[in-house]
Amino acid sequence: MTYDAQIDAALQKLHDEGRYRTFIDIARERGNFPHATWTRPDGTTRPVTVWCGNDYLGMGQHPAVLQAMHDALDAVGAGSGGTRNISGTTIYHKALEAELADLHGKEAALLFTSAYIANDATLSTLPKILPGLVIYSDALNHASMIEGVRRNGGAKRVFRHNDVAHLRALLEADDPQAPKLIAFESIYSMDGDFGPIAEICDLAEEFGALTYIDEVHAVGMYGPRGGGVSERDGLAGRIDIINGTLAKAYGVMGGYIAASAKMCDAIRSYAPGFIFTTSLTPSTAAGAAASVRHLKTDQHLRDVHQSQARTLKMRLKGLGLPLIDHGSHIVPVHVGDPVHCKMMSDMLLETYGIYVQPINFPTVPRGTERLRFTPSPVHGPDEVNALVTAMDALWSQCALNRADLAG
């Protein structure tokens, strides 16, 4: 076997299609985010402004978060010491799970090393707990949900994105006595559109199905305490399992589910992705708990974030750019070609010091490649002006069509 030749061919295919992914080495500046320093491959550096980070609210720089992490590090050291079952459960993990359960109004929460693992582990484990389970999954669910559903060995049904009528038809076609679960998201991160939470809950109640919602791009940012879109809309109590992350709005790392005590206990007891994984470091758990606690009361930060998103969308629309706008904080600009998308990303970085990664297949369907901007409360007028000016110049330079508005 010529393994190297096959590997070379696989990598060359990505280069030929214009979707080879390049790591950009940056060092964020504490207290000065979104500014950072980019180190080029040749070792030279230049200042950049980060416009594609998921630290949506800048909490990764917040004094309360940093102090909590310092305190935990000084108190107990670096690592957790093991899996949650074998010496890796600390007071910091338990305190964080209590904060998360309270955030969503649930009996319990279960902490994972990432929201990807939380989705994958939970959705792949549920059929072991509920034999014969049929999972109904939105067509645009995150890769972690798709993987969990694929691996679980049970029955699955994929309904067209946000198509409640199609979901109803699938539910009606299955055995009324079969256990069922509907898995969907509150905000779909690539287009920034919202899931029909109330309508799905209505169907779940009608057909006796459990509900599973991914609130990864909403926790911390929506709802009176940051509980997500389901909290904002008064629907969290109708959701059986809520998945969230600590690595976006909360600015740290980790993922979780919040549910009934029995559900969390069952996942804890059966999910290999939980059982065999070393737990988060105590300092990480402490910082995340401090962030969750703080954002339960900081509505002003959420308001500023939404205002910044509205401002950026208005400015980009004013240029006639094909913005995808469904009313959330996510700001995707449709390019539609992987080569152009990568070229614009490279030019923004090198020429203007603006860092935004191209979003290409398989993250989004072919032909829908985009630049996805994530404004935050710490992106001020100067940063917005610089971005808008750069996009205006580059869009014309790349001869892209301004009239083909996407949203």
Rosetta blueprint (number, residue, H / E / L):
1 M L
2 T L
3 Y H
4 D H
5 A H
6 Q H
7 I H
8 D H
9 A H
10 A H
11 L H
12 Q H
13 K H
14 L H
15 H H
16 D H
17 E L
18 G L
19 R L
20 Y L
21 R L
22 T L
23 F L
24 I L
25 D E
26 I E
27 A E
28 R E
29 E L
30 R L
31 G L
32 N L
33 F L
34 P L
35 H E
36 A E
37 T E
38 W E
39 T E
40 R L
41 P L
42 D L
43 G L
44 T L
45 T E
46 R E
47 P E
48 V E
49 T E
50 V E
51 W L
52 C L
53 G L
54 N L
55 D L
56 Y L
57 L L
58 G L
59 M H
60 G H
61 Q H
62 H L
63 P H
64 A H
65 V H
66 L H
67 Q H
68 A H
69 M H
70 H H
71 D H
72 A H
73 L H
74 D H
75 A H
76 V H
77 G L
78 A L
79 G L
80 S L
81 G L
82 G L
83 T E
84 R L
85 N L
86 I L
87 S L
88 G L
89 T L
90 T L
91 I H
92 Y H
93 H H
94 K H
95 A H
96 L H
97 E H
98 A H
99 E H
100 L H
101 A H
102 D H
103 L H
104 H H
105 G L
106 K L
107 E L
108 A E
109 A E
110 L E
111 L E
112 F E
113 T L
114 S L
115 A H
116 Y H
117 I H
118 A H
119 N H
120 D H
121 A H
122 T H
123 L H
124 S H
125 T H
126 L H
127 P H
128 K H
129 I H
130 L L
131 P L
132 G L
133 L L
134 V E
135 I E
136 Y E
137 S E
138 D E
139 A L
140 L L
141 N L
142 H L
143 A H
144 S H
145 M H
146 I H
147 E H
148 G H
149 V H
150 R H
151 R H
152 N L
153 G L
154 G L
155 A E
156 K E
157 R E
158 V E
159 F E
160 R L
161 H L
162 N L
163 D L
164 V H
165 A H
166 H H
167 L H
168 R H
169 A H
170 L H
171 L H
172 E H
173 A H
174 D L
175 D L
176 P L
177 Q L
178 A L
179 P L
180 K E
181 L E
182 I E
183 A E
184 F E
185 E E
186 S L
187 I E
188 Y E
189 S L
190 M L
191 D L
192 G L
193 D E
194 F E
195 G L
196 P L
197 I H
198 A H
199 E H
200 I H
201 C H
202 D H
203 L H
204 A H
205 E H
206 E H
207 F H
208 G L
209 A L
210 L E
211 T E
212 Y E
213 I E
214 D E
215 E L
216 V L
217 H L
218 A L
219 V L
220 G L
221 M L
222 Y L
223 G L
224 P L
225 R L
226 G L
227 G L
228 G L
229 V H
230 S H
231 E H
232 R H
233 D L
234 G L
235 L L
236 A H
237 G H
238 R H
239 I L
240 D L
241 I E
242 I E
243 N E
244 G E
245 T E
246 L L
247 A L
248 K L
249 A L
250 Y L
251 G L
252 V L
253 M L
254 G L
255 G E
256 Y E
257 I E
258 A E
259 A E
260 S L
261 A H
262 K H
263 M H
264 C H
265 D H
266 A H
267 I H
268 R H
269 S H
270 Y H
271 A L
272 P H
273 G H
274 F H
275 I H
276 F L
277 T L
278 T E
279 S L
280 L L
281 T L
282 P H
283 S H
284 T H
285 A H
286 A H
287 G H
288 A H
289 A H
290 A H
291 S H
292 V H
293 R H
294 H H
295 L H
296 K L
297 T L
298 D L
299 Q H
300 H H
301 L H
302 R H
303 D H
304 V H
305 H H
306 Q H
307 S H
308 Q H
309 A H
310 R H
311 T H
312 L H
313 K H
314 M H
315 R H
316 L H
317 K H
318 G H
319 L L
320 G L
321 L L
322 P L
323 L E
324 I L
325 D L
326 H L
327 G L
328 S L
329 H L
330 I L
331 V E
332 P E
333 V E
334 H E
335 V L
336 G L
337 D L
338 P H
339 V H
340 H H
341 C H
342 K H
343 M H
344 M H
345 S H
346 D H
347 M H
348 L H
349 L H
350 E H
351 T H
352 Y H
353 G L
354 I E
355 Y E
356 V L
357 Q L
358 P E
359 I E
360 N L
361 F L
362 P L
363 T L
364 V L
365 P L
366 R L
367 G L
368 T L
369 E L
370 R E
371 L E
372 R E
373 F E
374 T L
375 P L
376 S L
377 P L
378 V L
379 H L
380 G L
381 P H
382 D H
383 E H
384 V H
385 N H
386 A H
387 L H
388 V H
389 T H
390 A H
391 M H
392 D H
393 A H
394 L H
395 W H
396 S H
397 Q H
398 C L
399 A L
400 L L
401 N L
402 R L
403 A L
404 D L
405 L L
406 A L
407 G L
